[in-house]
Amino acid sequence: MKKSLLAVVAALACASAAHAQSTVQISGLVDVYAGSMRLAGSPDRTNSVGSGGMTTSWLGFFGKEDLGGGLKAEFALSSFLRADVGTLGRYNGDPAFSRDANVALSGGFGTLRLGRSMAPNFLPTILSNPYGDSFVVSPLVVHANIANAPYWGIANLTTPSDTGWSNQVTYTTPSFGGLKANLHYQFGEQAGDSGKRNVGLNALYFGGPLTLVGFYENAKISNPVTLAPMDTKTNWMLGGNYDFGVVKAYATYGEAKVNATDFEARTISLGLDLPVLNKAGAVKAAVARTKVEGTLDATRTTASLGYDHFLSKRTDVYGVVMHDKITDLRSGTTVVLGMRHRF
């Protein structure tokens, strides 16, 4: 009887140890704002409650298993969502798991990931401006991703093919003294035309108060819905930030080209993040200027000034005013007040 009891205890202990090697996490972020929106050239102002004022709302499932010998298996399934209406996706037709849908193996060699995940442009962009990945009030992100057709238009955006790529193989190097790189290859999956694919890379350096980033993309496939061939578009950017303690400064410079339409765009951005109230809050200021030649000869200048206040480590409230101007068009001003909660 005693031996049987010991055997059961040993079996349970082994089962617990094996279970402890695997973890599954549910996490996400909900960001909702009330605002009055008007981009440059827009004939009318829109007053609304929206989702993702400072960060695109999302919900995700993430898992990791220790395979032994320093090798780990991972998975990620996460969806963007519009918290104002309770709908998955960034817009109608956006795939359910357009944020992440991938598996990976990681170890001393780095990480090899298969499936939909971030495009090369995403991390460098959000790390080099004080508004992170805000598609509403970050001047740098707005210039790269937000069309204001017919006044600016999808053809004048500087991101070649979304902030995430499907059908992708991504290799992440180990960190070398704070320097890490990601190599991206998206299969075009187009019959009879193996040359239609997206390739890119980015590099990230973290050294104390200094962060340096850069990326390059050569895109021939649209994302994330149709995955259709498109005119080759290239894009690159260098940027970074430096934390002086009393203030954090940001700067970027980048170029985008489409040879088929003689499209060229050059973007420069600057930003400041000023901590206040014992770092419970921060005043944020940013400006981006994009000069476009080819499909449209014009300059777009966008500036944002705002305040972000943390009520806790997971919850903050914010207010931002953004001014948007395009050559020969009436300027527009956007004002938002919102709240974020992480879980």
C-alpha positions in Angstrom: 0.0 0.0 0.0 2.8 2.4 0.9 4.7 1.6 -2.3 1.5 2.2 -4.3 0.9 5.5 -2.6 4.5 6.5 -3.3 4.1 5.5 -7.0 1.0 7.7 -7.3 2.7 10.7 -5.7 5.7 10.3 -8.0 3.5 10.1 -11.0 1.6 13.2 -10.0 4.9 15.0 -9.4 6.1 14.1 -12.9 2.9 15.2 -14.4 3.1 18.5 -12.6 6.7 19.0 -13.7 5.7 18.3 -17.3 2.7 20.6 -17.1 4.9 23.4 -15.7 7.0 23.3 -18.8 4.1 24.5 -20.9 2.3 27.8 -20.5 -0.7 29.4 -22.3 -1.6 33.0 -21.7 -4.6 35.1 -22.7 -3.9 38.8 -22.9 -4.9 41.9 -24.7 -5.6 45.6 -24.7 -8.8 47.7 -25.0 -8.4 51.3 -26.1 -11.6 53.4 -26.7 -11.8 57.1 -27.3 -14.3 59.9 -28.1 -13.2 62.3 -30.7 -13.8 64.9 -33.4 -11.9 63.9 -36.5 -10.9 65.8 -39.6 -7.9 65.0 -41.8 -6.5 67.5 -44.3 -8.8 68.1 -47.3 -11.8 66.4 -45.7 -14.9 68.4 -46.4 -16.7 67.5 -43.2 -15.8 66.8 -39.5 -16.7 63.4 -38.0 -17.6 63.2 -34.3 -17.5 59.6 -33.0 -16.5 57.0 -30.4 -13.7 54.9 -31.8 -11.3 52.1 -31.0 -7.5 52.3 -30.9 -6.8 56.0 -30.2 -3.3 55.3 -28.8 -3.0 51.5 -29.5 -5.0 49.3 -31.7 -7.2 47.2 -29.5 -6.5 43.4 -29.5 -7.1 40.0 -27.9 -4.7 37.2 -28.1 -3.7 33.6 -27.1 0.0 32.8 -26.6 1.7 29.6 -25.6 5.2 28.3 -25.0 6.5 24.8 -24.3 10.0 23.9 -23.0 11.2 21.0 -25.2 14.5 20.6 -23.3 18.1 21.4 -24.3 17.3 25.1 -24.6 14.7 24.5 -27.3 11.2 26.0 -27.0 8.0 25.7 -29.1 5.7 28.7 -29.3 2.4 29.7 -30.8 0.5 33.0 -31.2 -3.1 33.7 -32.2 -4.2 37.3 -31.8 -6.9 39.4 -33.3 -7.3 43.1 -33.7 -10.7 44.4 -32.5 -12.9 47.4 -32.6 -14.0 47.8 -29.0 -16.5 50.6 -29.9 -18.7 48.2 -31.8 -17.5 44.8 -30.5 -16.2 43.6 -33.9 -13.0 41.7 -34.7 -10.6 43.2 -37.1 -9.4 46.7 -37.9 -12.0 47.1 -40.6 -14.7 45.1 -42.4 -13.0 42.1 -44.1 -9.9 42.1 -42.0 -9.0 38.5 -41.1 -9.9 37.3 -37.6 -6.3 36.7 -36.6 -4.6 39.4 -38.7 -2.4 40.5 -35.8 -0.7 37.0 -35.2 -1.3 33.5 -36.4 2.0 31.6 -36.2 4.1 28.9 -34.6 7.8 29.1 -33.8 10.9 27.3 -32.5 13.4 29.2 -30.5 16.8 28.4 -28.9 20.4 29.4 -28.9 20.2 29.8 -32.7 17.5 32.5 -32.4 13.8 32.1 -33.4 12.3 30.6 -36.6 8.6 31.6 -37.0 6.0 30.4 -39.6 2.7 32.1 -40.4 1.3 35.6 -40.2 3.2 38.0 -38.0 4.7 41.6 -38.1 6.1 43.1 -41.2 9.7 44.5 -41.1 8.3 48.1 -40.8 6.2 47.7 -37.7 8.7 47.5 -34.7 11.1 50.2 -36.0 8.1 52.6 -36.6 6.5 52.2 -33.2 9.9 52.4 -31.3 10.9 55.7 -33.0 7.9 57.9 -32.3 6.3 58.9 -28.9 2.8 57.8 -30.0 3.9 54.2 -30.7 1.4 52.3 -32.9 -1.4 54.9 -32.9 -3.1 54.9 -36.3 -5.2 57.8 -35.1 -2.8 60.5 -33.7 0.8 59.4 -34.4 2.0 61.6 -37.3 4.6 59.0 -38.5 2.1 56.1 -38.5 -0.6 58.2 -40.1 1.8 59.2 -43.0 2.8 55.6 -43.5 -0.6 53.9 -43.3 -3.7 56.2 -43.3 -5.1 57.2 -46.7 -7.3 60.3 -47.0 -8.6 59.6 -50.5 -8.9 61.4 -52.8 -6.7 64.1 -51.2 -3.8 61.9 -50.2 -4.8 58.4 -51.3 -3.6 54.9 -50.9 -1.0 55.3 -53.7 0.8 57.9 -51.6 1.3 55.9 -48.4 4.8 54.9 -47.6 4.2 51.4 -46.0 4.4 49.0 -49.0 2.1 46.2 -47.8 0.5 46.5 -44.4 2.1 46.3 -40.9 1.8 42.5 -40.9 2.6 39.8 -43.6 0.8 36.5 -44.2 2.4 33.3 -45.5 5.7 34.4 -43.9 8.9 32.8 -42.7 10.7 35.0 -40.1 14.1 34.4 -38.6 15.2 36.4 -35.5 18.8 36.3 -34.5 20.1 36.0 -31.0 21.0 39.3 -29.3 24.6 40.4 -29.9 25.5 43.1 -27.3 22.0 44.6 -27.6 21.7 44.2 -31.4 19.1 41.9 -32.9 17.8 41.5 -36.5 14.7 40.0 -38.1 14.8 38.5 -41.6 11.4 38.3 -43.4 10.2 36.3 -46.4 6.6 36.2 -47.5 5.7 33.6 -50.2 3.6 35.1 -52.9 1.8 31.8 -53.6 1.1 33.0 -57.1 1.0 30.2 -59.7 3.4 30.7 -62.6 5.1 33.7 -61.1 7.6 32.8 -58.4 9.1 36.3 -58.5 6.0 37.8 -56.7 6.9 37.8 -53.0 7.8 40.2 -50.2 11.2 40.3 -48.6 12.6 42.5 -45.9 14.6 42.9 -42.7 15.0 45.1 -39.7 17.6 45.7 -37.1 17.1 46.8 -33.5 19.7 48.0 -31.1 19.0 48.6 -27.4 21.9 50.1 -25.4 20.9 51.8 -22.2 19.3 55.1 -23.0 19.9 54.7 -26.7 17.7 52.8 -29.1 18.5 52.6 -32.8 16.3 51.0 -35.5 16.1 50.5 -39.2 14.2 48.4 -41.8 14.1 47.7 -45.5 11.2 46.2 -47.5 10.7 45.1 -51.1 7.0 44.3 -51.5 5.2 42.8 -54.5 2.2 41.2 -52.7 -0.6 43.1 -51.0 -1.7 42.3 -47.5 -3.7 41.1 -45.6 -6.9 40.3 -47.5 -6.4 39.7 -51.2 -2.7 38.8 -51.3 -2.8 39.9 -54.9 0.3 40.9 -56.9 1.0 44.6 -57.1 3.6 47.0 -58.5 6.9 46.6 -56.7 7.3 49.1 -53.9 10.4 49.6 -51.8 10.6 51.3 -48.4 13.3 51.9 -45.9 13.7 53.9 -42.7 16.3 54.7 -40.0 15.4 56.0 -36.6 15.7 55.8 -32.9 15.3 57.4 -29.6 17.4 58.6 -26.7 16.3 58.9 -23.1 17.9 61.9 -21.4 16.0 61.3 -18.2 14.2 64.6 -18.2 13.0 64.0 -21.8 13.0 61.3 -24.4 13.8 62.4 -28.0 12.8 60.6 -31.2 13.8 61.0 -34.8 13.4 59.1 -38.2 14.2 59.5 -41.9 12.8 57.2 -44.6 12.1 56.9 -48.3 9.5 54.9 -50.4 9.5 54.3 -54.1 7.3 52.7 -56.8 9.2 52.6 -60.1 6.1 51.8 -62.2 4.4 55.1 -61.3 7.5 57.2 -60.6 6.3 57.6 -57.0 8.9 58.8 -54.5 8.3 59.9 -50.9 10.7 61.1 -48.3 9.6 61.3 -44.7 11.3 62.9 -41.7 9.8 62.9 -38.2 10.7 64.3 -34.7 9.2 63.7 -31.3 9.5 64.3 -27.6 8.2 62.5 -24.6 8.4 64.6 -21.4 7.6 62.7 -18.1 5.7 64.8 -15.5 4.1 64.2 -12.1 6.9 61.7 -10.9 6.5 59.9 -14.3 2.9 59.1 -13.7 2.2 61.2 -16.8 3.9 62.3 -20.0 3.5 65.2 -22.4 3.9 63.9 -26.0 4.8 66.0 -29.0 5.5 64.7 -32.6 5.7 66.0 -36.1 6.1 64.2 -39.5 6.7 65.7 -42.9 6.4 63.7 -46.1 7.3 65.1 -49.5 5.7 63.1 -52.4 6.7 63.3 -56.1 5.2 61.4 -59.0 1.6 60.3 -58.4 1.1 63.6 -56.6 3.5 66.5 -56.1 2.6 67.6 -52.6 3.9 67.9 -49.0 2.0 66.6 -46.0 2.8 67.9 -42.5 1.2 66.5 -39.4 1.8 67.5 -35.8 0.4 66.1 -32.5 0.4 67.4 -29.0 -1.0 65.3 -26.1 -0.9 64.1 -22.6 -1.0 60.5 -21.3 -1.6 59.8 -17.6 -1.3 56.4 -16.0 -3.8 55.6 -13.3 -2.1 52.3 -12.7 0.5 50.0 -14.5 -2.3 48.7 -16.7 -4.7 51.7 -17.1 -4.1 55.1 -18.6 -6.1 58.0 -19.9 -5.1 60.4 -22.7 -5.9 63.5 -24.7 -4.4 64.5 -28.0 -4.8 67.3 -30.6 -3.5 66.6 -34.1 -3.2 69.1 -37.0 -2.9 67.8 -40.5 -1.9 69.8 -43.6 -1.5 68.9 -47.3 -0.3 71.3 -50.0 -3.1 73.4 -51.5 -5.8 71.7 -49.3 -7.7 72.9 -46.3 -6.0 71.7 -43.1 -7.8 69.4 -40.6 -7.7 69.1 -36.8 -8.4 66.0 -34.8 -9.1 66.0 -31.0 -9.4 62.7 -29.0 -9.9 61.8 -25.4 -9.5 58.1 -24.5 -8.6 55.3 -22.1 -6.5 52.2 -22.4 -6.6 49.0 -20.3 -4.2 46.1 -20.6 -4.9 42.6 -19.3 
